[in-house]
């Protein structure tokens, strides 16, 4: 778990070969929904299917759910970016635009 601006997020990393589908993201969503006031951040080494992204978008009506790709984090670290600022940007996009997955590679 991590804390960003006083809000807790349950973080999980998946090292699958194929994009994560609904079946693969569902357990993380269940854990997030069972954690009271916590949100969720899911990091995938292989991306996400559209149905998985749609499920996470629907979850945004009740919880903050953010999807990241490992490539984004690697790019951030290679460029000495700030992880907290990166995650805050992803969280803001999820909340404001109802987009749980928005690629940020700057």
C-alpha positions in Angstrom: 0.0 0.0 0.0 1.1 3.6 -0.7 -0.2 6.9 0.5 -0.6 9.9 -1.8 -1.9 13.2 -0.4 -3.5 11.4 2.6 -5.3 8.8 0.5 -4.3 5.1 0.5 -3.8 3.0 -2.6 -3.5 -0.7 -2.8 -0.8 -1.4 -5.5 -0.4 -4.6 -7.4 2.0 -5.6 -10.2 1.2 -8.3 -12.8 4.0 -9.8 -14.9 1.8 -11.6 -17.5 2.7 -12.2 -21.1 -0.6 -11.1 -22.5 -2.7 -8.0 -21.8 -4.7 -8.3 -18.7 -8.4 -9.0 -19.2 -11.5 -8.7 -17.0 -10.6 -11.9 -15.2 -7.1 -10.7 -14.3 -8.1 -7.3 -13.0 -11.2 -8.5 -11.1 -9.3 -9.8 -8.0 -7.5 -6.5 -7.6 -10.9 -4.6 -7.8 -12.4 -6.9 -5.2 -9.4 -6.3 -2.8 -9.8 -2.5 -3.4 -13.6 -2.6 -2.7 -13.0 -4.6 0.5 -10.5 -1.9 1.8 -12.9 0.9 2.9 -11.4 4.2 1.9 -8.5 2.9 -0.3 -8.1 3.2 -4.0 -6.3 0.9 -6.4 -3.3 1.1 -8.7 -2.6 -1.8 -11.0 0.6 -2.1 -12.9 0.9 -4.4 -15.9 3.9 -5.6 -17.8 1.7 -6.5 -20.8 -1.1 -3.8 -21.0 -4.8 -4.2 -20.7 -7.7 -5.3 -22.9 -10.6 -2.9 -23.6 -13.0 -4.9 -21.5 -10.7 -4.7 -18.5 -10.3 -0.9 -18.9 -14.1 -0.6 -19.2 -14.6 -2.6 -15.9 -12.1 -0.2 -14.2 -13.9 2.8 -15.6 -17.2 1.5 -14.2 -15.4 1.1 -10.8 -14.5 4.8 -10.8 -18.1 5.6 -9.8 -17.2 4.3 -6.3 -13.4 4.0 -6.0 -10.3 5.6 -7.5 -8.8 3.0 -9.8 -5.7 3.7 -11.9 -4.1 1.4 -14.5 -0.4 1.8 -15.3 1.9 -0.1 -17.7 5.4 -1.1 -16.5 6.8 0.7 -19.6 5.5 4.0 -18.2 7.3 3.4 -14.9 10.6 2.4 -16.6 10.4 5.4 -18.8 9.8 7.6 -15.8 12.8 6.2 -13.9 15.1 6.4 -16.9 14.3 10.1 -17.2 14.6 10.7 -13.4 10.9 11.6 -13.2 9.0 12.0 -9.9 7.0 8.9 -9.2 4.6 10.8 -6.9 3.9 13.5 -9.5 3.4 10.8 -12.1 0.9 8.9 -10.0 -0.9 12.1 -9.0 -1.3 12.9 -12.7 -2.7 9.4 -13.4 -5.1 9.7 -10.5 -6.3 13.2 -11.6 -7.0 11.9 -15.1 -8.9 8.9 -13.7 -11.1 11.1 -11.5 -11.5 14.2 -13.8 -11.8 12.4 -17.1 -13.1 9.0 -15.9 -10.2 7.4 -17.6 -8.5 4.7 -15.5 -5.9 4.1 -18.1 -4.1 7.1 -19.8 -0.6 6.5 -21.0 1.9 9.1 -19.7 5.3 8.8 -21.3 6.8 12.3 -20.8 
